[in-house]
Amino acid sequence: GTTGAPKGATLSHHNIVNNAYLVGNRVGYPWKPHTRICVPVPLYHCFGSVGGGILMAVHGVTLVFPSAGYNGKANLEAMESE
């Protein structure tokens, strides 16, 4: 949880790749050609690394990085233009 003391979690290579594979299948990336994912979070964040980088490698999706830091307006502009 986020309210207790910080604790580390060990993730295996299989766990991370399998997570990206199953999430991508669940949202339909294998059946949606030319999919683009807006990644507004840093790559050290779980969504940025697994939901972005690994999904890209496993499912061949395109990642869009709207700005160097979080910028809500840039996110909306990237989604509209892409």
C-alpha positions in Angstrom: 0.0 0.0 0.0 1.0 3.6 -0.2 0.2 4.5 3.4 2.7 2.3 5.1 6.5 2.2 5.3 8.2 2.0 1.9 9.0 -1.6 0.8 10.8 -3.0 -2.2 9.3 -5.5 -4.6 11.3 -7.9 -6.6 10.0 -8.3 -10.2 11.3 -11.0 -12.5 12.0 -10.5 -16.2 9.2 -13.1 -16.9 6.8 -11.1 -14.6 7.3 -7.8 -16.4 7.2 -9.2 -20.0 4.2 -11.4 -19.2 2.4 -8.4 -17.6 2.9 -6.3 -20.7 1.9 -9.2 -23.0 -1.3 -9.9 -21.1 -2.3 -6.2 -20.7 -1.7 -5.6 -24.4 -3.9 -8.6 -25.3 -6.6 -7.5 -22.9 -6.9 -4.0 -24.5 -6.7 -5.5 -28.0 -3.3 -4.3 -29.3 -2.8 -7.4 -31.5 -6.0 -6.6 -33.3 -5.5 -2.8 -33.6 -2.8 -1.9 -36.2 -0.8 1.3 -35.9 -1.7 1.8 -32.2 -0.2 4.8 -30.4 0.1 5.2 -26.7 0.5 8.5 -25.0 3.1 8.2 -22.2 2.9 11.3 -20.0 4.8 9.7 -17.1 8.5 9.1 -16.6 10.0 5.8 -17.8 10.9 4.9 -14.2 7.2 4.8 -13.3 5.4 1.4 -13.7 3.2 2.7 -16.5 6.1 4.3 -18.2 8.3 1.3 -18.2 5.9 -1.7 -18.4 2.9 0.0 -19.9 5.0 1.9 -22.3 8.4 0.5 -23.1 7.7 -3.2 -22.7 4.3 -3.0 -24.5 6.2 -1.3 -27.3 8.6 -4.2 -27.6 6.1 -7.0 -27.1 3.2 -5.6 -29.3 5.0 -3.2 -31.6 2.9 -0.2 -30.6 4.1 3.4 -31.1 4.9 5.5 -28.0 4.2 9.2 -27.9 6.1 11.3 -25.3 4.2 14.7 -25.3 6.7 16.6 -23.2 9.9 16.3 -21.1 7.9 16.8 -17.9 4.2 16.3 -17.1 2.1 18.9 -19.0 -1.6 18.3 -19.2 -2.0 20.6 -22.2 0.8 18.9 -24.1 -0.8 15.5 -23.4 -4.1 16.6 -24.9 -2.4 18.2 -27.9 -0.4 15.0 -28.5 -3.5 12.8 -28.3 -5.3 15.1 -30.8 -2.4 15.3 -33.3 -1.5 11.6 -33.1 
